[in-house]
Amino acid sequence: MARSPSPAGPAAVAGALVVLFLAAPVVALLAEAAGWRGLGAALADPAVRGAFFLTFLCATAATAVGALAGVPLGYLLARRDFHGKRWVEGLLELPVVIPHPVAGIAILLAFGRAAPLGRLLGGGVVGAPLGIVACMLFVSLPFLVSGAREGFALVDPRLEAIARTLGAGPAGAAFGVALPLAARPILSGAVLMWARAVSEFGSIAIVTYHPKVASILVYDRFTTSGLPGAVPPAALLVAVALAAFVALRGLARPVATRS
């Protein structure tokens, strides 16, 4: 009896084409950076160091704020059904699908100098690191909330019920039992949020072009100096993003257990 052909061959070819398509631009960028000035030369540039320091600082601040608010929200979405839950979930996914310059315009209208919330913040978010954090938080928070929601959903609610019978309060059961068990998905979501914040450009260009973060610096160097000026910091930004996603894959790998 003739055996049916295995789909492994065509799947391997298709997979190789996808990997080649994704890897070719990254390899070309890193090769060009090494051929011109290299990543070390980019790091020796004070403007590049300042832009990357500001980027990492603001991305870390946005991730910290996102964790404080997003982890409890993820728990609520995983454990409770309430009126308007679908609207909340849809709102959380909205920043992922709308063009980010549109997000920047929306943030400008809500937190600009003329807006009531902007005046409450002491003059708005335009031209300030607070504006960078606001943009990063807006576009990247869904990743952390989604990771927290999925992590808490994997934890058996009966474990919290057992903790309650042993004297723990609702908050103690949630964050003393469920939080440690959901830590890996939450941490993965936090890494993904931080990496997405680092790469943000569109909304920041609308709200806070100065001081420059790394993505704005790359664009500015390209418009003023062309490829020779833009490639080294661009390659450095790609290297940082690649390292973050390698760390993310390590967090997502299941822990080996003994039978």
Stockholm file with secondary structure:
# STOCKHOLM 1.0

chainA/1-259         MARSPSPAGPAAVAGALVVLFLAAPVVALLAEAAGWRGLGAALADPAVRGAFFLTFLCATAATAVGALAGVPLGYLLARRDFHGKRWVEGLLELPVVIPHPVAGIAILLAFGRAAPLGRLLGGGVVGAPLGIVACMLFVSLPFLVSGAREGFALVDPRLEAIARTLGAGPAGAAFGVALPLAARPILSGAVLMWARAVSEFGSIAIVTYHPKVASILVYDRFTTSGLPGAVPPAALLVAVALAAFVALRGLARPVATRS
#=GR chainA/1-259 SS CCCCCCTHHHHHHHHHHHHHHHHHHHHHHHHHHHHHTHHHHHHHCHHHHHHHHHHHHHHHHHHHHHHHHHHHHHHHHHHCCCTTHHHHHHHHHHHHHSCHHHHHHHHHHHHSTTSHHHHHTTSCSTTSHHHHHHHHHHHHHHHHHHHHHHHHHTSCHHHHHHHHHTTCCHHHHIIIIIHHHTHHHHHHHHHHHHHHHHTCCHHHHHHCCSSCCHHHHHHHHHHHHCHHHHHHHHHHHHHHHHHHHHHHHHHHSCCCCCC
#=GC SS_cons         CCCCCCTHHHHHHHHHHHHHHHHHHHHHHHHHHHHHTHHHHHHHCHHHHHHHHHHHHHHHHHHHHHHHHHHHHHHHHHHCCCTTHHHHHHHHHHHHHSCHHHHHHHHHHHHSTTSHHHHHTTSCSTTSHHHHHHHHHHHHHHHHHHHHHHHHHTSCHHHHHHHHHTTCCHHHHIIIIIHHHTHHHHHHHHHHHHHHHHTCCHHHHHHCCSSCCHHHHHHHHHHHHCHHHHHHHHHHHHHHHHHHHHHHHHHHSCCCCCC
//
